[in-house]
């Protein structure tokens, strides 16, 4: 699988902090290399994701993207694959097997209103069920299937804390 970027559109600083943070956390846990926040430049969201990386490891980059359409245009022109998550799209179960595994992918997640240009610029418009869904759940469902259900633990090196799976209680250790 090529590198994965998640692009979150139309973030509103006053209204969406929790949703956008959770999109960043979801992108990270499924192995995205980059999380881009478009809309308001909300440094608190970016910092909270950087804090998670410092504590729990990994190498996902987080940035504000002031020109999401320009970013997408360049990404596609450079040979990348743009996948727009939308309830109006084709079923994800059918699209994922067709995605090239050797090219970078950007997964575009909308906000309150997504303009026509995104539907046209992305090579794939993909639905996780053709019903209104939570954007976080749609991203998780899509990435889980894209990853074949595998969480890549090698993506989470370099943190200060490591969680050891436990059937009872919390087992969290400080890294040396
Ligand atoms: N009404 C908006 C529009 O113009 O399309 C969408 C609002 S929805 C709350 C926010 C985002 O959640 C969407 O842009 C899409 O990325 C994601 N989403 C919602 N339902 C989805 C579904 N069934 N499949 C995939 N993504 C979905």
Backbone and ligand atoms as CSV (ligand in chain L), in Angstrom:
chain,resi,resn,atom,element,x,y,z
A,1,UNK,N,N,0.848,-1.207,0.000
A,1,UNK,CA,C,0.000,0.000,0.000
A,1,UNK,C,C,0.880,1.253,0.000
A,2,UNK,N,N,0.571,2.212,-0.898
A,2,UNK,CA,C,1.314,3.480,-0.908
A,2,UNK,C,C,0.984,4.314,0.318
A,3,UNK,N,N,1.728,5.409,0.486
A,3,UNK,CA,C,1.474,6.282,1.636
A,3,UNK,C,C,0.058,6.846,1.596
A,4,UNK,N,N,-0.512,6.989,2.800
A,4,UNK,CA,C,-1.888,7.492,2.893
A,4,UNK,C,C,-1.890,8.858,3.580
A,5,UNK,N,N,-2.586,9.799,2.946
A,5,UNK,CA,C,-2.858,11.108,3.534
A,5,UNK,C,C,-4.360,11.195,3.785
A,6,UNK,N,N,-4.734,11.792,4.917
A,6,UNK,CA,C,-6.154,12.093,5.153
A,6,UNK,C,C,-6.307,13.614,5.140
A,7,UNK,N,N,-7.222,14.086,4.315
A,7,UNK,CA,C,-7.489,15.526,4.178
A,7,UNK,C,C,-8.877,15.808,4.715
A,8,UNK,N,N,-8.938,16.576,5.811
A,8,UNK,CA,C,-10.209,16.925,6.438
A,8,UNK,C,C,-10.596,18.334,5.950
A,9,UNK,N,N,-11.749,18.454,5.277
A,9,UNK,CA,C,-12.189,19.742,4.723
A,9,UNK,C,C,-12.973,20.552,5.747
A,10,UNK,N,N,-12.955,21.876,5.560
A,10,UNK,CA,C,-13.917,22.814,6.178
A,10,UNK,C,C,-14.000,22.742,7.701
A,11,UNK,N,N,-12.860,22.552,8.362
A,11,UNK,CA,C,-12.876,22.540,9.827
A,11,UNK,C,C,-13.308,23.907,10.368
A,12,UNK,N,N,-14.206,23.913,11.358
A,12,UNK,CA,C,-14.642,25.159,12.015
A,12,UNK,C,C,-14.139,25.137,13.460
A,13,UNK,N,N,-13.288,26.120,13.793
A,13,UNK,CA,C,-12.608,26.098,15.096
A,13,UNK,C,C,-13.590,26.023,16.267
A,14,UNK,N,N,-14.693,26.749,16.180
A,14,UNK,CA,C,-15.606,26.773,17.326
A,14,UNK,C,C,-16.474,25.522,17.435
A,15,UNK,N,N,-16.707,24.830,16.320
A,15,UNK,CA,C,-17.729,23.776,16.311
A,15,UNK,C,C,-17.207,22.359,16.145
A,16,UNK,N,N,-16.056,22.217,15.487
A,16,UNK,CA,C,-15.646,20.864,15.090
A,16,UNK,C,C,-14.415,20.302,15.794
A,17,UNK,N,N,-13.915,20.899,16.895
A,17,UNK,CA,C,-12.624,20.429,17.395
A,17,UNK,C,C,-12.597,18.940,17.725
A,18,UNK,N,N,-13.651,18.442,18.336
A,18,UNK,CA,C,-13.637,17.035,18.739
A,18,UNK,C,C,-13.669,16.125,17.513
A,19,UNK,N,N,-14.541,16.451,16.579
A,19,UNK,CA,C,-14.671,15.628,15.373
A,19,UNK,C,C,-13.354,15.616,14.588
A,20,UNK,N,N,-12.742,16.791,14.426
A,20,UNK,CA,C,-11.508,16.846,13.627
A,20,UNK,C,C,-10.363,16.143,14.356
A,21,UNK,N,N,-10.299,16.295,15.687
A,21,UNK,CA,C,-9.261,15.580,16.440
A,21,UNK,C,C,-9.446,14.077,16.274
A,22,UNK,N,N,-10.680,13.627,16.347
A,22,UNK,CA,C,-10.935,12.187,16.229
A,22,UNK,C,C,-10.625,11.677,14.820
A,23,UNK,N,N,-10.820,12.524,13.816
A,23,UNK,CA,C,-10.402,12.123,12.462
A,23,UNK,C,C,-8.884,11.949,12.412
A,24,UNK,N,N,-8.159,12.871,13.061
A,24,UNK,CA,C,-6.694,12.762,13.102
A,24,UNK,C,C,-6.251,11.501,13.841
A,25,UNK,N,N,-6.904,11.205,14.967
A,25,UNK,CA,C,-6.544,10.000,15.733
A,25,UNK,C,C,-6.824,8.741,14.922
A,26,UNK,N,N,-7.939,8.757,14.200
A,26,UNK,CA,C,-8.309,7.593,13.378
A,26,UNK,C,C,-7.304,7.418,12.246
A,27,UNK,N,N,-6.960,8.525,11.588
A,27,UNK,CA,C,-5.965,8.468,10.513
A,27,UNK,C,C,-4.669,7.850,11.049
A,28,UNK,N,N,-4.230,8.309,12.232
A,28,UNK,CA,C,-2.969,7.835,12.822
A,28,UNK,C,C,-3.009,6.351,13.104
A,29,UNK,N,N,-4.087,5.904,13.752
A,29,UNK,CA,C,-4.109,4.513,14.219
A,29,UNK,C,C,-4.144,3.529,13.041
A,30,UNK,N,N,-4.674,3.978,11.911
A,30,UNK,CA,C,-4.682,3.108,10.721
A,30,UNK,C,C,-3.486,3.369,9.806
A,31,UNK,N,N,-2.506,4.108,10.292
A,31,UNK,CA,C,-1.224,4.164,9.591
A,31,UNK,C,C,-1.069,5.263,8.563
A,32,UNK,N,N,-1.917,6.331,8.613
A,32,UNK,CA,C,-1.718,7.434,7.664
A,32,UNK,C,C,-0.363,8.089,7.912
A,33,UNK,N,N,0.252,8.553,6.833
A,33,UNK,CA,C,1.548,9.245,6.940
A,33,UNK,C,C,1.339,10.722,7.202
A,34,UNK,N,N,0.127,11.230,6.851
A,34,UNK,CA,C,-0.084,12.664,6.935
A,34,UNK,C,C,-1.567,12.946,7.195
A,35,UNK,N,N,-1.810,13.924,8.073
A,35,UNK,CA,C,-3.182,14.392,8.305
A,35,UNK,C,C,-3.204,15.885,8.024
A,36,UNK,N,N,-4.061,16.291,7.085
A,36,UNK,CA,C,-4.152,17.701,6.697
A,36,UNK,C,C,-5.494,18.256,7.116
A,37,UNK,N,N,-5.445,19.381,7.817
A,37,UNK,CA,C,-6.657,20.041,8.278
A,37,UNK,C,C,-6.889,21.262,7.395
A,38,UNK,N,N,-7.998,21.277,6.653
A,38,UNK,CA,C,-8.364,22.451,5.862
A,38,UNK,C,C,-9.520,23.167,6.560
A,39,UNK,N,N,-9.769,24.408,6.140
A,39,UNK,CA,C,-10.734,25.240,6.860
A,39,UNK,C,C,-9.971,26.099,7.849
A,40,UNK,N,N,-10.546,26.294,9.032
A,40,UNK,CA,C,-9.865,27.141,10.027
A,40,UNK,C,C,-8.518,26.532,10.432
A,41,UNK,N,N,-7.526,27.412,10.559
A,41,UNK,CA,C,-6.195,26.966,11.002
A,41,UNK,C,C,-6.199,26.886,12.528
A,42,UNK,N,N,-6.547,25.717,13.034
A,42,UNK,CA,C,-6.792,25.530,14.462
A,42,UNK,C,C,-5.580,24.832,15.080
A,43,UNK,N,N,-4.669,25.659,15.620
A,43,UNK,CA,C,-3.405,25.088,16.083
A,43,UNK,C,C,-3.612,24.140,17.271
A,44,UNK,N,N,-4.712,24.320,18.024
A,44,UNK,CA,C,-4.945,23.439,19.184
A,44,UNK,C,C,-5.151,21.992,18.726
A,45,UNK,N,N,-5.832,21.821,17.604
A,45,UNK,CA,C,-6.064,20.454,17.085
A,45,UNK,C,C,-4.730,19.838,16.647
A,46,UNK,N,N,-3.971,20.637,15.892
A,46,UNK,CA,C,-2.703,20.112,15.373
A,46,UNK,C,C,-1.788,19.763,16.545
A,47,UNK,N,N,-1.753,20.631,17.559
A,47,UNK,CA,C,-0.884,20.385,18.707
A,47,UNK,C,C,-1.330,19.139,19.479
A,48,UNK,N,N,-2.644,18.943,19.598
A,48,UNK,CA,C,-3.090,17.768,20.368
A,48,UNK,C,C,-2.671,16.481,19.651
A,49,UNK,N,N,-2.655,16.501,18.320
A,49,UNK,CA,C,-2.214,15.308,17.572
A,49,UNK,C,C,-0.696,15.129,17.678
A,50,UNK,N,N,0.030,16.245,17.707
A,50,UNK,CA,C,1.493,16.160,17.900
A,50,UNK,C,C,1.796,15.596,19.293
A,51,UNK,N,N,1.002,16.025,20.288
A,51,UNK,CA,C,1.198,15.514,21.657
A,51,UNK,C,C,0.988,13.999,21.708
A,52,UNK,N,N,-0.032,13.513,21.023
A,52,UNK,CA,C,-0.288,12.060,21.001
A,52,UNK,C,C,0.897,11.339,20.368
A,53,UNK,N,N,1.412,11.912,19.289
A,53,UNK,CA,C,2.577,11.287,18.626
A,53,UNK,C,C,3.779,11.249,19.572
A,54,UNK,N,N,4.012,12.347,20.306
A,54,UNK,CA,C,5.162,12.365,21.221
A,54,UNK,C,C,5.008,11.326,22.321
A,55,UNK,N,N,3.781,11.155,22.800
A,55,UNK,CA,C,3.576,10.214,23.907
A,55,UNK,C,C,3.536,8.759,23.431
A,56,UNK,N,N,2.848,8.533,22.303
A,56,UNK,CA,C,2.594,7.141,21.892
A,56,UNK,C,C,3.324,6.729,20.611
A,57,UNK,N,N,4.107,7.645,20.046
A,57,UNK,CA,C,4.959,7.259,18.926
A,57,UNK,C,C,4.319,7.440,17.560
A,58,UNK,N,N,5.067,6.988,16.553
A,58,UNK,CA,C,4.587,7.100,15.176
A,58,UNK,C,C,5.216,8.268,14.461
A,59,UNK,N,N,4.886,8.355,13.171
A,59,UNK,CA,C,5.522,9.401,12.369
A,59,UNK,C,C,4.516,10.190,11.527
A,60,UNK,N,N,3.245,10.171,11.911
A,60,UNK,CA,C,2.265,10.905,11.105
A,60,UNK,C,C,2.496,12.414,11.230
A,61,UNK,N,N,2.634,13.051,10.070
A,61,UNK,CA,C,2.784,14.507,10.029
A,61,UNK,C,C,1.404,15.150,10.057
A,62,UNK,N,N,1.292,16.284,10.749
A,62,UNK,CA,C,0.019,17.013,10.749
A,62,UNK,C,C,0.284,18.463,10.358
A,63,UNK,N,N,-0.555,18.972,9.458
A,63,UNK,CA,C,-0.403,20.346,8.979
A,63,UNK,C,C,-1.759,20.946,8.692
A,64,UNK,N,N,-1.777,22.284,8.689
A,64,UNK,CA,C,-2.937,22.970,8.120
A,64,UNK,C,C,-2.728,23.091,6.618
A,65,UNK,N,N,-3.815,22.918,5.849
A,65,UNK,CA,C,-3.734,23.077,4.390
A,65,UNK,C,C,-4.688,24.201,3.985
A,66,UNK,N,N,-4.100,25.317,3.548
A,66,UNK,CA,C,-4.943,26.487,3.251
A,66,UNK,C,C,-5.591,26.391,1.874
A,67,UNK,N,N,-5.096,25.510,1.024
A,67,UNK,CA,C,-5.654,25.410,-0.324
A,67,UNK,C,C,-5.920,23.935,-0.675
A,68,UNK,N,N,-7.017,23.363,-0.104
A,68,UNK,CA,C,-7.240,21.925,-0.302
A,68,UNK,C,C,-7.450,21.540,-1.760
A,69,UNK,N,N,-8.114,22.405,-2.544
A,69,UNK,CA,C,-8.317,22.068,-3.963
A,69,UNK,C,C,-6.993,22.094,-4.716
A,70,UNK,N,N,-6.161,23.095,-4.397
A,70,UNK,CA,C,-4.831,23.171,-5.018
A,70,UNK,C,C,-4.006,21.943,-4.643
A,71,UNK,N,N,-4.071,21.558,-3.361
A,71,UNK,CA,C,-3.337,20.364,-2.913
A,71,UNK,C,C,-3.784,19.145,-3.711
A,72,UNK,N,N,-5.106,18.980,-3.847
A,72,UNK,CA,C,-5.629,17.800,-4.550
A,72,UNK,C,C,-5.224,17.809,-6.020
A,73,UNK,N,N,-5.292,18.989,-6.624
A,73,UNK,CA,C,-4.928,19.102,-8.046
A,73,UNK,C,C,-3.484,18.623,-8.251
A,74,UNK,N,N,-2.591,19.089,-7.374
A,74,UNK,CA,C,-1.175,18.700,-7.491
A,74,UNK,C,C,-0.986,17.208,-7.199
A,75,UNK,N,N,-1.711,16.733,-6.178
A,75,UNK,CA,C,-1.589,15.325,-5.762
A,75,UNK,C,C,-1.955,14.400,-6.918
A,76,UNK,N,N,-3.059,14.726,-7.592
A,76,UNK,CA,C,-3.527,13.894,-8.711
A,76,UNK,C,C,-2.580,14.047,-9.903
A,77,UNK,N,N,-2.148,15.301,-10.170
A,77,UNK,CA,C,-1.226,15.533,-11.297
A,77,UNK,C,C,0.081,14.768,-11.085
A,78,UNK,N,N,0.492,14.598,-9.829
A,78,UNK,CA,C,1.739,13.878,-9.528
A,78,UNK,C,C,1.545,12.358,-9.503
A,79,UNK,N,N,0.366,11.891,-9.847
A,79,UNK,CA,C,0.142,10.443,-9.948
A,79,UNK,C,C,-0.560,9.826,-8.760
A,80,UNK,N,N,-0.988,10.650,-7.789
A,80,UNK,CA,C,-1.675,10.117,-6.611
A,80,UNK,C,C,-3.139,9.808,-6.899
A,81,UNK,N,N,-3.720,9.065,-5.982
A,81,UNK,CA,C,-5.122,8.651,-6.104
A,81,UNK,C,C,-5.924,9.365,-5.024
A,82,UNK,N,N,-6.954,10.094,-5.454
A,82,UNK,CA,C,-7.798,10.832,-4.513
A,82,UNK,C,C,-9.133,10.113,-4.356
A,83,UNK,N,N,-9.439,9.782,-3.100
A,83,UNK,CA,C,-10.673,9.060,-2.768
A,83,UNK,C,C,-11.502,9.969,-1.868
A,84,UNK,N,N,-12.681,10.320,-2.321
A,84,UNK,CA,C,-13.560,11.192,-1.540
A,84,UNK,C,C,-14.633,10.338,-0.867
A,85,UNK,N,N,-14.700,10.424,0.465
A,85,UNK,CA,C,-15.731,9.683,1.190
A,85,UNK,C,C,-17.029,10.484,1.175
A,86,UNK,N,N,-18.077,9.876,0.646
A,86,UNK,CA,C,-19.377,10.543,0.562
A,86,UNK,C,C,-20.480,9.495,0.536
A,87,UNK,N,N,-21.577,9.804,1.188
A,87,UNK,CA,C,-22.680,8.825,1.210
A,87,UNK,C,C,-23.283,8.626,-0.175
A,88,UNK,N,N,-22.939,9.519,-1.133
A,88,UNK,CA,C,-23.490,9.389,-2.492
A,88,UNK,C,C,-22.627,8.505,-3.389
A,89,UNK,N,N,-21.511,8.025,-2.876
A,89,UNK,CA,C,-20.532,7.339,-3.723
A,89,UNK,C,C,-20.831,5.868,-3.955
A,90,UNK,N,N,-19.855,5.193,-4.566
A,90,UNK,CA,C,-19.955,3.750,-4.830
A,90,UNK,C,C,-19.554,2.981,-3.573
A,91,UNK,N,N,-20.094,1.773,-3.399
A,91,UNK,CA,C,-19.796,1.018,-2.172
A,91,UNK,C,C,-18.303,0.763,-1.986
A,92,UNK,N,N,-17.814,0.999,-0.791
A,92,UNK,CA,C,-16.370,0.862,-0.534
A,92,UNK,C,C,-15.888,-0.569,-0.737
A,93,UNK,N,N,-16.765,-1.548,-0.488
A,93,UNK,CA,C,-16.357,-2.947,-0.680
A,93,UNK,C,C,-15.988,-3.211,-2.137
A,94,UNK,N,N,-16.655,-2.487,-3.053
A,94,UNK,CA,C,-16.384,-2.697,-4.484
A,94,UNK,C,C,-15.185,-1.880,-4.956
A,95,UNK,N,N,-14.989,-0.692,-4.357
A,95,UNK,CA,C,-13.930,0.203,-4.856
A,95,UNK,C,C,-12.552,-0.224,-4.353
A,96,UNK,N,N,-12.455,-0.620,-3.085
A,96,UNK,CA,C,-11.126,-0.865,-2.490
A,96,UNK,C,C,-10.291,-1.872,-3.300
A,97,UNK,N,N,-10.864,-2.979,-3.766
A,97,UNK,CA,C,-10.013,-3.907,-4.546
A,97,UNK,C,C,-9.477,-3.294,-5.838
A,98,UNK,N,N,-10.133,-2.239,-6.345
A,98,UNK,CA,C,-9.673,-1.603,-7.601
A,98,UNK,C,C,-8.593,-0.552,-7.372
A,99,UNK,N,N,-8.345,-0.153,-6.115
A,99,UNK,CA,C,-7.373,0.920,-5.878
A,99,UNK,C,C,-5.956,0.395,-6.102
A,100,UNK,N,N,-5.131,1.140,-6.848
A,100,UNK,CA,C,-3.748,0.688,-7.042
A,100,UNK,C,C,-3.007,0.646,-5.713
A,101,UNK,N,N,-2.234,-0.427,-5.487
A,101,UNK,CA,C,-1.576,-0.570,-4.183
A,101,UNK,C,C,-0.209,0.105,-4.153
A,102,UNK,N,N,0.269,0.604,-5.298
A,102,UNK,CA,C,1.629,1.148,-5.354
A,102,UNK,C,C,1.639,2.671,-5.488
A,103,UNK,N,N,0.489,3.306,-5.301
A,103,UNK,CA,C,0.448,4.768,-5.454
A,103,UNK,C,C,-0.014,5.425,-4.166
A,104,UNK,N,N,0.459,6.665,-3.915
A,104,UNK,CA,C,-0.045,7.360,-2.735
A,104,UNK,C,C,-1.542,7.638,-2.857
A,105,UNK,N,N,-2.211,7.582,-1.718
A,105,UNK,CA,C,-3.662,7.795,-1.686
A,105,UNK,C,C,-3.964,8.948,-0.746
A,106,UNK,N,N,-4.853,9.839,-1.175
A,106,UNK,CA,C,-5.402,10.826,-0.241
A,106,UNK,C,C,-6.879,10.502,-0.051
A,107,UNK,N,N,-7.273,10.423,1.213
A,107,UNK,CA,C,-8.677,10.178,1.555
A,107,UNK,C,C,-9.267,11.515,1.994
A,108,UNK,N,N,-10.272,11.980,1.265
A,108,UNK,CA,C,-10.871,13.289,1.537
A,108,UNK,C,C,-12.146,13.089,2.356
A,109,UNK,N,N,-12.182,13.756,3.517
A,109,UNK,CA,C,-13.360,13.675,4.388
A,109,UNK,C,C,-13.982,15.061,4.459
A,110,UNK,N,N,-15.272,15.136,4.191
A,110,UNK,CA,C,-15.939,16.436,4.095
A,110,UNK,C,C,-16.314,17.017,5.440
A,111,UNK,N,N,-16.814,18.243,5.354
A,111,UNK,CA,C,-17.369,18.917,6.521
A,111,UNK,C,C,-18.858,19.109,6.291
A,112,UNK,N,N,-19.387,20.264,6.740
A,112,UNK,CA,C,-20.831,20.484,6.665
A,112,UNK,C,C,-21.336,20.469,5.227
A,113,UNK,N,N,-20.583,21.055,4.312
A,113,UNK,CA,C,-21.027,21.125,2.905
A,113,UNK,C,C,-19.803,20.881,2.036
A,114,UNK,N,N,-19.940,19.979,1.087
A,114,UNK,CA,C,-18.818,19.662,0.196
A,114,UNK,C,C,-19.176,20.126,-1.210
A,115,UNK,N,N,-18.311,20.958,-1.802
A,115,UNK,CA,C,-18.666,21.510,-3.118
A,115,UNK,C,C,-18.398,20.496,-4.230
A,116,UNK,N,N,-19.090,20.713,-5.323
A,116,UNK,CA,C,-19.070,19.862,-6.521
A,116,UNK,C,C,-17.639,19.544,-6.989
A,117,UNK,N,N,-16.761,20.565,-6.873
A,117,UNK,CA,C,-15.391,20.388,-7.404
A,117,UNK,C,C,-14.690,19.162,-6.815
A,118,UNK,N,N,-14.976,18.865,-5.541
A,118,UNK,CA,C,-14.313,17.715,-4.913
A,118,UNK,C,C,-14.784,16.400,-5.541
A,119,UNK,N,N,-16.082,16.354,-5.847
A,119,UNK,CA,C,-16.622,15.141,-6.482
A,119,UNK,C,C,-15.978,14.940,-7.851
A,120,UNK,N,N,-15.678,16.062,-8.517
A,120,UNK,CA,C,-15.123,15.970,-9.868
A,120,UNK,C,C,-13.616,15.722,-9.855
A,121,UNK,N,N,-12.921,16.333,-8.897
A,121,UNK,CA,C,-11.465,16.222,-8.891
A,121,UNK,C,C,-10.988,14.849,-8.404
A,122,UNK,N,N,-11.738,14.246,-7.471
A,122,UNK,CA,C,-11.306,12.942,-6.941
A,122,UNK,C,C,-11.643,11.842,-7.947
A,123,UNK,N,N,-10.708,10.902,-8.109
A,123,UNK,CA,C,-10.950,9.811,-9.074
A,123,UNK,C,C,-12.009,8.842,-8.556
A,124,UNK,N,N,-12.181,8.797,-7.217
A,124,UNK,CA,C,-13.159,7.864,-6.640
A,124,UNK,C,C,-14.025,8.606,-5.615
A,125,UNK,N,N,-15.341,8.462,-5.769
A,125,UNK,CA,C,-16.292,8.911,-4.747
A,125,UNK,C,C,-16.866,7.649,-4.122
A,126,UNK,N,N,-16.628,7.494,-2.820
A,126,UNK,CA,C,-16.832,6.191,-2.179
A,126,UNK,C,C,-17.718,6.329,-0.943
A,127,UNK,N,N,-18.674,5.425,-0.819
A,127,UNK,CA,C,-19.580,5.432,0.338
A,127,UNK,C,C,-19.299,4.258,1.260
A,128,UNK,N,N,-19.398,4.536,2.545
A,128,UNK,CA,C,-19.387,3.470,3.546
A,128,UNK,C,C,-20.848,3.325,3.965
A,129,UNK,N,N,-21.601,2.650,3.119
A,129,UNK,CA,C,-23.069,2.619,3.259
A,129,UNK,C,C,-23.643,3.891,2.651
A,130,UNK,N,N,-24.711,3.760,1.845
A,130,UNK,CA,C,-25.307,4.953,1.207
A,130,UNK,C,C,-26.343,5.594,2.122
A,131,UNK,N,N,-25.893,5.916,3.318
A,131,UNK,CA,C,-26.726,6.571,4.332
A,131,UNK,C,C,-25.859,7.609,5.021
A,132,UNK,N,N,-26.482,8.648,5.595
A,132,UNK,CA,C,-25.662,9.598,6.368
A,132,UNK,C,C,-24.935,8.849,7.487
A,133,UNK,N,N,-23.656,9.151,7.608
A,133,UNK,CA,C,-22.803,8.423,8.548
A,133,UNK,C,C,-21.990,9.462,9.323
A,134,UNK,N,N,-21.420,9.048,10.428
A,134,UNK,CA,C,-20.422,9.870,11.107
A,134,UNK,C,C,-19.159,9.876,10.246
A,135,UNK,N,N,-18.533,11.049,10.085
A,135,UNK,CA,C,-17.310,11.068,9.271
A,135,UNK,C,C,-16.190,10.239,9.913
A,136,UNK,N,N,-16.160,10.216,11.249
A,136,UNK,CA,C,-15.114,9.435,11.925
A,136,UNK,C,C,-15.338,7.940,11.674
A,137,UNK,N,N,-16.591,7.512,11.810
A,137,UNK,CA,C,-16.892,6.092,11.595
A,137,UNK,C,C,-16.662,5.717,10.132
A,138,UNK,N,N,-17.030,6.611,9.206
A,138,UNK,CA,C,-16.825,6.317,7.778
A,138,UNK,C,C,-15.326,6.166,7.491
A,139,UNK,N,N,-14.507,7.073,8.066
A,139,UNK,CA,C,-13.051,6.987,7.842
A,139,UNK,C,C,-12.496,5.694,8.439
A,140,UNK,N,N,-12.943,5.367,9.653
A,140,UNK,CA,C,-12.446,4.141,10.304
A,140,UNK,C,C,-12.832,2.910,9.490
A,141,UNK,N,N,-14.083,2.844,9.057
A,141,UNK,CA,C,-14.531,1.680,8.285
A,141,UNK,C,C,-13.740,1.548,6.994
A,142,UNK,N,N,-13.534,2.681,6.318
A,142,UNK,CA,C,-12.807,2.651,5.046
A,142,UNK,C,C,-11.353,2.221,5.263
A,143,UNK,N,N,-10.678,2.829,6.249
A,143,UNK,CA,C,-9.257,2.525,6.452
A,143,UNK,C,C,-9.051,1.112,6.991
A,144,UNK,N,N,-9.966,0.662,7.816
A,144,UNK,CA,C,-9.876,-0.710,8.337
A,144,UNK,C,C,-9.880,-1.702,7.173
A,145,UNK,N,N,-10.777,-1.477,6.233
A,145,UNK,CA,C,-10.878,-2.390,5.086
A,145,UNK,C,C,-9.694,-2.219,4.131
A,146,UNK,N,N,-9.277,-0.969,3.951
A,146,UNK,CA,C,-8.112,-0.700,3.092
A,146,UNK,C,C,-6.877,-1.420,3.634
A,147,UNK,N,N,-6.753,-1.449,4.973
A,147,UNK,CA,C,-5.607,-2.090,5.656
A,147,UNK,C,C,-5.808,-3.578,5.832
A,148,UNK,N,N,-6.934,-4.098,5.357
A,148,UNK,CA,C,-7.247,-5.512,5.556
A,148,UNK,C,C,-7.352,-5.859,7.035
A,149,UNK,N,N,-7.794,-4.929,7.832
A,149,UNK,CA,C,-7.995,-5.196,9.259
A,149,UNK,C,C,-6.732,-5.206,10.097
A,150,UNK,N,N,-5.587,-4.855,9.473
A,150,UNK,CA,C,-4.319,-4.943,10.211
A,150,UNK,C,C,-3.941,-3.560,10.751
A,151,UNK,N,N,-3.614,-3.497,12.022
A,151,UNK,CA,C,-3.046,-2.278,12.600
A,151,UNK,C,C,-1.534,-2.417,12.505
A,152,UNK,N,N,-0.873,-1.507,11.849
A,152,UNK,CA,C,0.586,-1.701,11.669
A,152,UNK,C,C,1.375,-1.209,12.876
A,153,UNK,N,N,1.754,-2.091,13.826
A,153,UNK,CA,C,2.417,-1.636,15.052
A,153,UNK,C,C,3.755,-0.971,14.782
A,154,UNK,N,N,4.398,-1.318,13.643
A,154,UNK,CA,C,5.697,-0.702,13.348
A,154,UNK,C,C,5.550,0.799,13.095
A,155,UNK,N,N,4.325,1.271,12.906
A,155,UNK,CA,C,4.113,2.706,12.694
A,155,UNK,C,C,4.192,3.508,13.988
A,156,UNK,N,N,4.287,2.829,15.133
A,156,UNK,CA,C,4.158,3.547,16.398
A,156,UNK,C,C,5.429,3.483,17.239
A,157,UNK,N,N,6.563,3.549,16.552
A,157,UNK,CA,C,7.843,3.560,17.271
A,157,UNK,C,C,8.137,4.978,17.774
A,158,UNK,N,N,8.998,5.047,18.793
A,158,UNK,CA,C,9.552,6.337,19.183
A,158,UNK,C,C,8.749,7.129,20.199
A,159,UNK,N,N,7.714,6.521,20.779
A,159,UNK,CA,C,6.932,7.244,21.782
A,159,UNK,C,C,7.514,7.091,23.178
A,160,UNK,N,N,6.965,7.844,24.143
A,160,UNK,CA,C,7.439,7.737,25.527
A,160,UNK,C,C,6.699,6.633,26.262
A,161,UNK,N,N,5.532,6.278,25.764
A,161,UNK,CA,C,4.676,5.305,26.453
A,161,UNK,C,C,4.319,4.167,25.510
A,162,UNK,N,N,4.226,2.968,26.065
A,162,UNK,CA,C,3.794,1.836,25.246
A,162,UNK,C,C,2.713,1.073,26.002
A,163,UNK,N,N,1.629,0.807,25.323
A,163,UNK,CA,C,0.543,0.047,25.938
A,163,UNK,C,C,0.753,-1.423,25.618
A,164,UNK,N,N,0.740,-2.243,26.671
A,164,UNK,CA,C,0.833,-3.689,26.474
A,164,UNK,C,C,-0.565,-4.275,26.640
A,165,UNK,N,N,-1.003,-5.044,25.674
A,165,UNK,CA,C,-2.371,-5.556,25.739
A,165,UNK,C,C,-2.605,-6.345,27.018
A,166,UNK,N,N,-3.730,-6.105,27.627
A,166,UNK,CA,C,-4.037,-6.773,28.885
A,166,UNK,C,C,-5.528,-7.098,28.918
A,167,UNK,N,N,-5.835,-8.268,29.409
A,167,UNK,CA,C,-7.237,-8.659,29.548
A,167,UNK,C,C,-7.876,-8.068,30.783
A,168,UNK,N,N,-7.042,-7.452,31.638
A,168,UNK,CA,C,-7.563,-6.937,32.900
A,168,UNK,C,C,-6.729,-5.715,33.305
A,169,UNK,N,N,-7.342,-4.588,33.432
A,169,UNK,CA,C,-6.629,-3.389,33.885
A,169,UNK,C,C,-5.745,-2.771,32.815
A,170,UNK,N,N,-4.898,-1.831,33.269
A,170,UNK,CA,C,-4.072,-1.064,32.333
A,170,UNK,C,C,-2.614,-1.467,32.492
A,171,UNK,N,N,-1.965,-1.760,31.406
A,171,UNK,CA,C,-0.531,-2.048,31.436
A,171,UNK,C,C,0.144,-1.087,30.449
A,172,UNK,N,N,0.569,0.048,30.989
A,172,UNK,CA,C,1.226,1.052,30.158
A,172,UNK,C,C,2.628,1.294,30.712
A,173,UNK,N,N,3.633,1.178,29.843
A,173,UNK,CA,C,5.024,1.271,30.324
A,173,UNK,C,C,5.734,2.448,29.684
A,174,UNK,N,N,6.660,3.019,30.484
A,174,UNK,CA,C,7.530,4.076,29.963
A,174,UNK,C,C,8.593,3.433,29.102
A,175,UNK,N,N,8.848,3.996,27.949
A,175,UNK,CA,C,9.949,3.504,27.113
A,175,UNK,C,C,11.275,3.995,27.695
A,176,UNK,N,N,12.321,3.151,27.546
A,176,UNK,CA,C,13.662,3.528,28.058
A,176,UNK,C,C,14.177,4.723,27.292
L,1,LIG,N1,N,-24.010,17.065,3.477
L,1,LIG,C1,C,-22.590,17.098,3.281
L,1,LIG,C2,C,-22.282,17.063,1.799
L,1,LIG,O1,O,-22.307,18.101,1.183
L,1,LIG,O2,O,-21.931,16.015,1.268
L,1,LIG,C3,C,-21.894,15.955,4.052
L,1,LIG,C4,C,-21.952,16.103,5.557
L,1,LIG,S1,S,-21.331,14.706,6.473
L,1,LIG,C5,C,-21.821,15.114,8.111
L,1,LIG,C6,C,-19.610,14.989,6.616
L,1,LIG,C7,C,-18.758,13.979,5.920
L,1,LIG,O3,O,-18.929,12.680,6.471
L,1,LIG,C8,C,-18.984,13.794,4.441
L,1,LIG,O4,O,-18.482,14.831,3.677
L,1,LIG,C9,C,-18.276,12.456,4.195
L,1,LIG,O5,O,-16.891,12.638,4.008
L,1,LIG,C10,C,-18.562,11.709,5.485
L,1,LIG,N2,N,-19.666,10.770,5.297
L,1,LIG,C11,C,-20.916,10.887,5.785
L,1,LIG,N3,N,-21.657,9.824,5.441
L,1,LIG,C12,C,-20.858,8.998,4.725
L,1,LIG,C13,C,-21.019,7.734,4.109
L,1,LIG,N4,N,-22.174,7.083,4.165
L,1,LIG,N5,N,-19.982,7.205,3.453
L,1,LIG,C14,C,-18.790,7.839,3.404
L,1,LIG,N6,N,-18.568,9.037,3.981
L,1,LIG,C15,C,-19.577,9.616,4.633
